[in-house]
Amino acid sequence: MSHLSTLQQLDSKHFIHPFTDHNALASAKTRIISRAQGIYIFEQNDQPILDAMSGLWCCNLGYGRTEIADAVSAQLNQLAFYNSFFQCTTEPAVLLSKRLSDLAPAHINTVFYTNSGSEANDTMIRFSHRYWDLKNKPNKKIIISRKNGYHGSTIAGASLGGMSFMHQQFKGLDYIHHIDQPYWFGEGGDLTPEAFGLKIAQQLEQKILELGVDNVAAFVAEPIQGAGGVIIPPATYWPEIQRICDNYDILLVADEVICGFGRLGTAFASQYFNIKPDFICFAKAVTNGYQPLGGVLISDRVSDVVKAAGDDFAHGFTYSGHPASCAAALATLDILEKEQIIERVKNDTAPYFNKRWQQLAEHPLVGEARSIGMLGAIELVQNKTTNARFPDEQAAGPVCRDKCVEVGLIMRAVGETMVVAPPLVISHQEIDDLFNKAWQALDLTAQQLKE
Ligand SMILES: Cc1ncc(COP(=O)(O)O)c(C=O)c1O
């Protein structure tokens, strides 16, 4: 038996994968990724595959970044671990806190560290509840989020998320309520994008009034929904959300686990949309995926109150501010700065990516091609004139995803929406490669669906 087959058998027997149908996996066989360089990953057969998902929305600077690996190694050799409890901390955790505060919008100057984006969202709830308790408004406990949003997979993260297939598998928190998503292509009907954006944002106001303003703590949303299908809200959406949060004194939370660290050509998407969140949840690209690290950036308004409380904020993780993860993040921020990646995305890479991505709209299988910064989605339809889907709602996405791999491209299927979040360091030539492979995969998908 080959080494690959042995690994696949062991995997099937012993490893429960995240978000996976294990019957389907056992028959399809796990693909084992063995190495990566630049924006390409390699399976054991050594064929390059263009990773248009940056790992899982995290390896924004590409693979093979020895500077980050070296920084982690040096830190592990110097001090592999110490905690940040009991009046202690470590140098990388302190320096990273300053660095992140400098990068964040001006009204944000503190950070709390977690190990993941899910924990960042749990932490944001802990902070929200603590803040309102300290402000003598203990009834303000409800968090409003959105259907088809994604905020992680812990109990709180999955409750915040609006994925109904997840809710069916556990008992969610009863103080989390959902409003609709600003998904114009799928749910906009006859409204213009602008009218639809306003209408959906105003659901927040209705929900606050329905639940009682004295009971609502915060509203959380991804600036662009990632896992839900790269859903880009109409231009009217975010200003209206900000107005409503200001008007009713509701904390605004931007879950920037995907959008942070340059994906839209700004350090954070909050700056792109000109919103003023009380919390920014982050993870993933903060270390370029090289170490697990997440956290919450906290506005002065909230952190001043929590810091002044006079007793413990009873929350934290063993690895809050792990020195090796913080060293990875510092090295990542060094590269972002030194190579001027955010500026390059804004002025060069994203405009080119957007130009090429929009051309996919000409393909017979594509009802809409949308993109923003370095995020793109295409809607697969059977009829381009009416945008009618294939009769089996899940027909085209999985086929297209498999055809992408066949032609050497990682593109993710979210139902009948195909999404990409390519590494920010992708070159023009590599964007052309991505476009050509996507087109080829769409051709093969159309052909198979016809058969
Ligand atoms: C917007 C958003 N929030 C939170 C999470 C959860 O992050 P993690 O998987 O690190 O827990 C994700 C993961 O994809 C995400 O996209």
The ligand as an SDF file (V2000), in Angstrom:
LIG
                    3D

 16 16  0  0  0  0  0  0  0  0999 V2000
  -16.2570   36.2230   10.0660 C   0  0  0  0  0  0  0  0  0  0  0  0
  -15.7650   35.0530   10.8550 C   0  0  0  0  0  0  0  0  0  0  0  0
  -15.8510   35.0910   12.1950 N   0  0  0  0  0  0  0  0  0  0  0  0
  -15.4040   34.0830   12.9490 C   0  0  0  0  0  0  0  0  0  0  0  0
  -14.8500   32.9600   12.3900 C   0  0  0  0  0  0  0  0  0  0  0  0
  -14.3820   31.8510   13.2480 C   0  0  0  0  0  0  0  0  0  0  0  0
  -13.0230   31.8090   13.2970 O   0  0  0  0  0  0  0  0  0  0  0  0
  -12.2840   30.4760   13.8100 P   0  0  0  0  0  0  0  0  0  0  0  0
  -12.5630   29.4210   12.8030 O   0  0  0  0  0  0  0  0  0  0  0  0
  -10.8570   30.9060   13.8920 O   0  0  0  0  0  0  0  0  0  0  0  0
  -12.8450   30.1510   15.1430 O   0  0  0  0  0  0  0  0  0  0  0  0
  -14.7390   32.8830   10.9950 C   0  0  0  0  0  0  0  0  0  0  0  0
  -14.1390   31.7120   10.3510 C   0  0  0  0  0  0  0  0  0  0  0  0
  -14.1480   31.5380    9.1690 O   0  0  0  0  0  0  0  0  0  0  0  0
  -15.2090   33.9460   10.2190 C   0  0  0  0  0  0  0  0  0  0  0  0
  -15.1600   33.9050    8.8860 O   0  0  0  0  0  0  0  0  0  0  0  0
  1  2  1  0
  2  3  1  0
  2 15  2  0
  3  4  2  0
  4  5  1  0
  5  6  1  0
  5 12  2  0
  6  7  1  0
  7  8  1  0
  8  9  2  0
  8 10  1  0
  8 11  1  0
 12 13  1  0
 12 15  1  0
 13 14  2  0
 15 16  1  0
M  END
$$$$
